[in-house]
């Protein structure tokens, strides 16, 4: 880690809050207690004339606040970074990572600053402001976030939580008309994020790359002791840590695939050690199903395409394993005959469960989406032909992914006359008829009850997801200082499985203009 620039050191004194914000939680040092080798203390950089864009009620509740907290004095100034309250201890952390498969060296919190760790009845929550200004890890960037990207991250964080997908959370957006240059000049915003921890694979890669085994062990111990205590009971706790991260990551990616979510930039520095969805940038939910869909316009090689996400996650886990290797291969043993081979084999053993865990989670999600019970004997492979044929059909016909699953809920195991709502999504209706006949036979074989199965399917197949055009509409209105669409969309997405007749248009096919939308790493 380079020396802290003088400009940051000189800013490190506490700024006194002019209007204290009352808090219903206590705080603890959390990650800040681990030592300054892992971070730099510095305050956020103020923004002029800030204004509240939105507060997420569900995220506010995690901290013990109600939805009206945004109106409390001091809220906007605190969560835009213009004042540092007494309960805050702002830090930016250092990490490294692989970006698009290439070692990028030192990275770090280039525009995010952790304010504090809140201790609540729902657990510990790190409170982090993203877009809060320059840090020592900003490299050539400006440390800012724009309103466009902040709205996207805010809405999707809360939408994914409502879908049941493990994710960081988003408390609020505060805007400012201060200009920020991306492809064009845009306005600034700060999104406040919540997570039990923001530690990434890249934090471990950083200290492994610097041959700092002591720091690597300290970081691993922090994660085990605070988030995965069962690993401490294992004869090999650091290998158990790697295995636990592998399992959590497998569960996460299977859930992504099931809801049709594409992350877009699965660099190792964007992978959570807790198996959470983190760093919403050029993400996207599938509209027309394309197994090879690339949601990130910057991803010219398709490394992070929808179909590649499981394999990329496994590749990233290998990078984490390489970083953790010194914890069970001390330097003095690295040259001993057979020692390295044994250590590598131990890492492989910790990673091996990923494949089976992913497959089990994948089939569990898709059986639920299809309303099927597990096959006799628990053989997941028994349903593979039915699913493979379905994916091939959806891909060939480019059927809208979310609409297909939602409309499939109303299918009958005996009455083909009820097929029309889902059948009409296919240009080749005969191809659908062939597949649905096999599906119907499977339903009859397990004596499926239509009404009960429909309710079960409706509870796992969302009607509402954050399609790009919905986010874009909210963004365009927000640029005109109309934030009502952000709040309306947030409310709809917080109940993704409910019918919500008043919000029917949010579940419609995308308009023609949506096909021209592009998101990139600047998004």
C-alpha positions in Angstrom: 0.0 0.0 0.0 1.5 3.4 -0.9 2.0 6.1 1.6 -1.1 8.1 2.4 -1.0 11.3 0.4 -0.6 14.4 2.5 -3.8 15.9 1.1 -5.7 13.0 2.8 -3.7 13.0 5.9 -4.4 16.7 6.4 -8.2 16.0 6.0 -8.3 13.3 8.6 -9.3 15.5 11.6 -12.9 15.1 12.5 -15.4 17.6 11.1 -18.0 18.6 13.7 -21.6 17.9 12.8 -23.5 21.2 12.8 -26.9 19.4 13.0 -26.6 16.1 14.9 -28.6 13.2 13.4 -30.1 11.1 16.2 -29.4 7.4 15.8 -31.4 4.4 17.3 -28.3 2.1 17.1 -25.0 1.8 18.9 -21.8 1.6 17.0 -18.6 -0.5 17.2 -15.3 -0.3 15.5 -15.9 -3.4 13.4 -13.4 -3.4 10.5 -11.9 -0.2 11.7 -10.4 -2.1 14.7 -8.4 -4.4 12.4 -5.6 -1.8 11.9 -4.6 1.0 9.6 -2.7 -1.2 7.2 -6.1 -2.1 5.8 -7.5 1.4 5.3 -7.0 5.1 5.4 -9.0 7.4 7.7 -10.4 10.4 5.9 -13.7 12.4 5.8 -16.0 12.6 2.8 -15.6 15.5 0.4 -18.6 18.0 0.7 -21.0 18.6 -2.1 -22.8 21.9 -2.6 -26.5 22.4 -2.1 -27.5 18.7 -1.5 -31.1 17.5 -1.7 -32.8 14.3 -0.8 -33.8 12.0 -3.7 -35.2 9.0 -1.9 -35.0 6.9 1.2 -35.7 3.1 1.2 -38.1 2.2 4.0 -37.0 -1.4 4.3 -33.3 -0.5 4.5 -34.1 2.3 7.0 -35.8 -0.3 9.2 -32.7 -2.3 9.3 -31.1 0.6 11.3 -34.2 1.2 13.4 -35.5 4.2 11.5 -38.8 4.7 9.8 -39.4 5.9 6.3 -39.5 9.5 7.5 -35.9 9.6 8.6 -35.0 11.5 5.4 -36.8 14.6 6.8 -34.9 14.6 10.0 -32.4 17.4 10.4 -28.9 16.4 9.6 -29.9 13.4 7.4 -29.0 14.9 4.1 -25.8 16.6 5.3 -24.6 13.4 6.9 -25.3 11.1 4.0 -24.0 13.4 1.4 -20.8 13.7 3.3 -21.0 17.4 4.3 -20.8 16.6 8.0 -19.2 13.8 10.0 -21.2 13.1 13.1 -19.7 12.0 16.4 -20.7 8.4 15.8 -18.8 8.1 12.6 -15.3 6.9 11.9 -14.9 7.3 8.2 -12.4 5.1 6.4 -11.6 3.9 2.8 -10.2 0.4 2.5 -7.5 -0.9 0.2 -7.8 -4.0 -2.0 -6.6 -5.3 -5.3 -8.1 -7.6 -7.9 -8.5 -9.2 -11.3 -10.5 -7.1 -13.8 -11.8 -8.8 -16.9 -9.4 -11.7 -16.1 -6.3 -9.5 -15.9 -4.4 -8.6 -12.7 -5.1 -4.9 -12.1 -2.9 -4.5 -9.0 -4.0 -2.1 -6.3 -7.5 -0.8 -6.3 -9.5 0.0 -3.2 -12.5 2.2 -2.2 -11.9 4.9 -4.8 -15.2 6.6 -4.2 -16.7 4.9 -1.2 -16.2 5.8 2.5 -17.4 3.7 5.4 -18.9 5.9 8.0 -19.5 3.5 10.8 -20.6 0.0 11.9 -24.1 0.1 13.4 -25.0 -2.6 15.9 -28.7 -3.4 15.5 -31.2 -6.1 16.3 -30.8 -7.3 12.7 -27.1 -7.6 13.1 -24.1 -5.4 12.3 -24.4 -3.1 9.4 -21.6 -1.1 7.9 -22.8 2.2 6.6 -21.0 3.4 3.5 -21.4 6.4 1.3 -20.6 5.9 -2.3 -19.7 8.9 -4.4 -18.2 10.6 -1.4 -15.1 12.0 -3.1 -11.5 11.3 -3.6 -9.6 8.7 -1.6 -6.0 7.5 -1.8 -7.4 4.6 -3.9 -9.2 6.7 -6.5 -6.3 6.2 -9.1 -7.2 8.6 -11.9 -10.9 8.8 -11.1 -12.8 11.7 -9.4 -14.2 9.8 -6.5 -17.8 10.8 -7.4 -20.9 9.0 -8.5 -23.5 10.3 -10.8 -27.3 10.5 -10.3 -27.9 7.9 -13.0 -25.7 5.2 -11.6 -26.8 5.9 -8.0 -30.5 5.5 -8.9 -29.7 2.2 -10.6 -27.8 0.8 -7.7 -30.3 2.0 -5.1 -33.3 0.5 -6.9 -31.6 -2.8 -7.8 -30.2 -3.3 -4.3 -33.7 -3.1 -2.8 -35.3 -5.0 -5.7 -32.9 -7.9 -5.2 -33.5 -8.0 -1.5 -37.2 -8.2 -2.1 -36.6 -11.1 -4.6 -34.7 -12.9 -1.8 -31.3 -12.7 -3.5 -28.4 -12.1 -1.1 -27.3 -8.5 -1.6 -25.9 -5.3 -0.1 -28.7 -2.8 0.7 -29.3 0.8 -0.2 -30.6 3.3 2.4 -30.8 6.5 0.4 -29.8 8.8 -2.4 -28.7 12.4 -1.9 -28.1 14.5 -5.0 -26.3 17.7 -5.8 -26.1 19.7 -9.0 -22.3 19.7 -8.8 -21.1 18.6 -12.3 -19.3 15.3 -12.9 -17.9 14.3 -16.3 -18.6 10.8 -17.6 -19.4 10.3 -21.3 -21.2 13.7 -20.8 -21.5 16.1 -18.0 -23.9 14.7 -15.3 -24.9 15.7 -11.8 -23.5 14.2 -8.6 -25.2 11.9 -6.2 -24.2 9.8 -3.1 -25.9 6.5 -2.4 -25.7 5.1 1.1 -25.1 1.4 1.2 -25.5 -1.1 4.0 -23.8 -4.5 4.4 -22.6 -6.7 7.3 -19.2 -6.2 5.6 -17.9 -4.9 2.3 -14.9 -7.2 2.3 -14.2 -8.6 -1.1 -12.1 -11.4 -2.7 -9.8 -8.5 -3.7 -9.0 -7.6 -0.1 -7.3 -11.0 0.3 -5.6 -10.8 -3.1 -4.1 -7.4 -2.1 -2.2 -8.8 0.9 -1.3 -12.0 -0.8 0.2 -10.0 -3.7 2.3 -8.1 -1.2 3.5 -11.3 0.5 2.0 -10.0 3.8 0.9 -13.3 5.3 0.4 -11.8 8.8 -2.1 -9.3 7.3 -3.7 -12.0 5.3 -4.2 -14.2 8.4 -5.5 -11.2 10.3 -8.1 -10.5 7.6 -9.1 -14.2 7.4 -9.5 -14.3 11.2 -11.6 -11.2 11.2 -14.0 -12.8 8.7 -14.2 -16.1 10.5 -14.6 -14.7 14.0 -17.3 -12.1 12.9 -19.2 -13.9 10.1 -18.3 -17.6 9.9 -17.5 -18.8 13.4 -18.2 -22.4 12.6 -15.0 -22.4 10.5 -13.0 -21.9 13.7 -14.2 -25.4 14.9 -12.7 -27.0 11.8 -9.3 -28.7 12.0 -8.3 -26.4 9.0 -10.2 -23.1 9.6 -8.7 -21.3 6.6 -9.6 -24.1 4.2 -13.0 -24.2 5.9 -13.3 -20.4 5.2 -12.6 -21.0 1.5 -15.1 -23.8 1.4 -17.8 -21.7 3.0 -17.2 -18.8 0.6 -17.4 -21.3 -2.3 -20.8 -22.6 -1.1 -22.3 -19.1 -0.5 -21.1 -18.0 -4.0 -22.6 -21.1 -5.6 -26.0 -20.3 -4.0 -25.8 -16.7 -5.0 -25.0 -17.4 -8.7 -27.7 -20.0 -9.0 -30.2 -17.4 -7.6 -28.9 -14.8 -10.1 -29.5 -17.3 -13.0 -33.0 -18.1 -11.7 -34.2 -14.5 -11.6 -32.5 -13.7 -14.9 -29.9 -11.2 -13.4 -26.7 -10.3 -15.1 -24.1 -8.6 -13.0 -22.0 -7.3 -15.9 -18.7 -6.9 -14.2 -17.8 -9.9 -12.1 -14.2 -8.8 -11.3 -12.7 -10.4 -8.2 -12.8 -7.0 -6.5 -16.6 -7.1 -7.0 -17.1 -10.4 -5.3 -18.3 -10.3 -1.7 -16.7 -12.6 0.8 -20.1 -13.2 2.3 -21.7 -14.3 -1.0 -23.7 -11.1 -1.5 -24.5 -9.2 -4.7 -22.3 -6.2 -4.5 -21.3 -3.2 -6.8 -24.3 -2.7 -9.1 -22.9 -1.1 -12.2 -23.7 -2.3 -15.7 -26.2 -4.9 -14.5 -29.3 -6.0 -16.3 -32.3 -8.3 -16.0 -33.0 -10.4 -19.0 -35.9 -9.2 -21.2 -35.9 -11.5 -24.3 -34.1 -14.7 -23.2 -30.6 -14.9 -24.7 -28.3 -17.3 -22.9 -25.4 -15.3 -24.2 -26.7 -11.9 -23.3 -24.0 -9.3 -22.5 -25.5 -6.6 -20.3 -22.2 -4.6 -20.1 -21.4 -2.6 -23.2 -17.8 -2.4 -22.1 -17.5 -6.2 -22.1 -16.6 -6.5 -25.7 -15.5 -10.2 -25.4 -18.5 -11.4 -23.5 -16.6 -12.6 -20.5 -19.4 -11.7 -18.2 -22.3 -12.9 -20.3 -25.3 -14.4 -18.6 -24.4 -18.0 -19.4 -20.8 -17.4 -18.2 -21.6 -16.2 -14.7 -21.3 -19.6 -13.0 -17.9 -20.4 -14.6 -16.6 -16.9 -13.9 -17.6 -17.2 -10.3 -15.6 -20.5 -10.1 -12.6 -18.8 -11.7 -12.8 -15.9 -9.2 -12.9 -18.5 -6.4 -9.7 -19.9 -7.7 -8.1 -16.5 -7.4 -9.3 -16.3 -3.8 -7.9 -19.8 -3.2 -4.5 -18.7 -4.6 -4.6 -15.7 -2.3 -5.4 -17.8 0.8 -2.8 -20.5 0.0 -0.1 -19.0 2.2 -2.3 -19.5 5.2 -1.7 -23.3 5.0 1.6 -23.1 3.1 4.0 -21.1 5.3 6.9 -19.5 3.4 9.4 -21.8 5.1 7.6 -24.8 3.7 7.0 -23.5 0.2 10.2 -25.1 -1.2 9.7 -28.4 0.6 9.1 -31.4 -1.7 5.4 -32.1 -1.9 4.4 -29.3 0.5 3.1 -27.0 -2.3 1.3 -29.9 -4.0 -0.4 -30.8 -0.8 -1.5 -27.2 -0.2 -2.9 -26.8 -3.7 -4.7 -30.1 -3.3 -6.3 -28.8 -0.1 -7.4 -25.7 -1.9 -9.0 -27.8 -4.6 -10.8 -29.9 -2.0 -12.2 -26.7 -0.5 -13.4 -25.5 -4.0 -14.7 -28.8 -5.2 -18.1 -28.5 -3.5 -18.9 -25.5 -5.6 -20.1 -27.5 -8.6 -22.4 -29.8 -6.7 -23.7 -27.0 -4.6 -24.4 -24.8 -7.7 -26.1 -27.7 -9.5 -28.3 -28.5 -6.5 -29.3 -24.8 -6.0 -29.9 -24.4 -9.7 -32.3 -27.4 -9.9 -34.0 -26.4 -6.6 -34.7 -22.9 -8.0 -36.0 -24.1 -11.4 -38.1 -26.9 -9.9 -39.8 -24.3 -7.8 -40.3 -22.1 -10.8 -41.9 -25.0 -12.6 -43.9 -26.1 -9.6 -42.3 -29.5 -9.5 -41.5 -31.7 -6.6 -38.0 -33.3 -6.4 -37.7 -36.5 -8.6 -38.0 -39.8 -6.9 -34.7 -40.7 -5.3 -33.5 -37.1 -5.4 -32.0 -37.4 -8.8 -31.7 -33.8 -10.2 -30.6 -35.2 -13.5 -34.1 -36.6 -14.1 -35.3 -33.0 -14.8 -32.4 -32.0 -16.9 -33.9 -32.9 -20.3 -37.0 -31.0 -19.6 -35.1 -27.9 -18.5 -32.6 -28.1 -21.4 -35.4 -28.3 -23.9 -37.0 -25.3 -22.3 -33.9 -23.2 -22.3 -33.2 -24.1 -26.0 -36.8 -23.1 -26.8 -36.7 -19.8 -24.9 -33.3 -18.9 -26.5 -34.4 -19.8 -30.0 -37.7 -17.8 -29.7 -36.2 -14.9 -27.6 -39.2 -15.2 -25.3 -39.4 -12.6 -22.5 -37.9 -14.3 -19.5 -39.9 -12.7 -16.7 -43.3 -12.8 -18.5 -42.8 -16.5 -19.5 -42.3 -17.7 -15.9 -45.1 -15.5 -14.5 -47.6 -16.7 -17.2 -46.6 -20.3 -16.9 -48.0 -20.2 -13.3 -51.5 -20.5 -14.7 -50.8 -23.6 -16.8 -53.1 -26.6 -16.3 -51.9 -30.2 -16.0 -55.0 -31.4 -17.9 -56.5 -28.5 -19.9 -54.6 -27.1 -22.8 -57.2 -24.4 -23.4 -55.5 -22.5 -20.6 -52.2 -22.3 -22.4 -52.9 -19.1 -24.4 -51.4 -16.5 -22.1 -48.0 -18.2 -22.1 -48.3 -19.8 -25.6 -48.8 -16.4 -27.2 -45.3 -15.4 -26.2 -43.9 -17.8 -28.8 -43.7 -17.2 -32.5 -43.4 -21.0 -33.0 -46.4 -22.1 -31.1 -46.0 -25.7 -32.3 -42.6 -25.8 -30.6 -44.1 -24.6 -27.4 -46.8 -27.2 -27.7 -44.2 -30.0 -27.9 -42.4 -28.8 -24.8 -45.5 -28.1 -22.7 -46.8 -31.6 -23.5 -43.8 -33.1 -21.8 -44.1 -30.6 -18.9 -47.8 -31.5 -18.5 -46.9 -35.2 -18.4 -44.4 -34.5 -15.7 -47.1 -32.7 -13.7 -49.6 -35.5 -14.1 -47.0 -38.1 -13.1 -46.6 -36.4 -9.7 -50.4 -35.8 -9.4 -49.9 -32.0 -9.3 -52.8 -30.0 -8.0 -53.3 -27.0 -10.3 -54.6 -24.4 -7.8 -52.0 -25.2 -5.1 -49.2 -25.3 -7.6 -50.1 -22.0 -9.1 -49.9 -20.3 -5.7 -46.5 -21.8 -5.1 -45.2 -20.8 -8.5 -46.5 -17.2 -8.1 -44.5 -17.0 -4.9 -41.2 -17.6 -6.7 -41.8 -16.2 -10.2 -41.7 -12.4 -9.9 -44.1 -10.2 -11.9 -41.8 -7.2 -11.4 -38.1 -6.8 -11.9 -35.9 -3.8 -12.5 -35.9 -3.7 -16.3 -33.5 -1.2 -17.8 -36.2 0.9 -19.4 -38.0 1.3 -16.0 -34.8 2.5 -14.4 -34.1 4.8 -17.4 -37.6 6.4 -17.1 -37.0 7.1 -13.4 -33.6 8.5 -14.2 -34.9 10.8 -16.9 -37.5 12.2 -14.6 -35.0 12.6 -11.7 -32.8 14.7 -13.9 -35.7 17.1 -14.1 -35.9 17.0 -10.2 -39.0 14.8 -10.3 -38.1 12.0 -7.9 -41.6 10.5 -7.6 -40.9 7.8 -10.2 -37.9 6.6 -8.2 -40.2 6.2 -5.1 -43.1 4.6 -7.1 -40.7 2.1 -8.7 -39.1 1.3 -5.4 -42.5 0.6 -3.9 -43.5 -1.7 -6.8 -40.2 -3.6 -6.7 -40.5 -4.1 -3.0 -43.4 -6.5 -3.7 -42.2 -8.3 -6.8 -44.5 -11.3 -6.4 -47.7 -9.5 -5.8 -50.2 -8.7 -8.6 -50.5 -4.9 -7.9 -53.1 -4.2 -10.5 -52.4 -0.5 -10.3 -48.8 -1.1 -11.4 -49.6 -3.4 -14.3 -47.6 -1.3 -16.8 -44.4 -2.0 -14.9 -44.8 -5.7 -15.9 -45.4 -5.1 -19.6 -43.0 -5.9 -22.5 -40.3 -3.3 -22.9 -41.1 -0.5 -25.4 -39.3 -0.4 -28.7 -37.0 2.4 -27.5 -35.6 0.1 -24.8 -33.7 -1.9 -27.3 -31.4 1.0 -27.8 -30.4 1.3 -24.2 -26.8 0.5 -23.3 -25.1 0.3 -19.9 -21.4 0.3 -19.4 -18.8 0.3 -16.6 -19.6 4.0 -16.1 -23.2 3.1 -15.4 
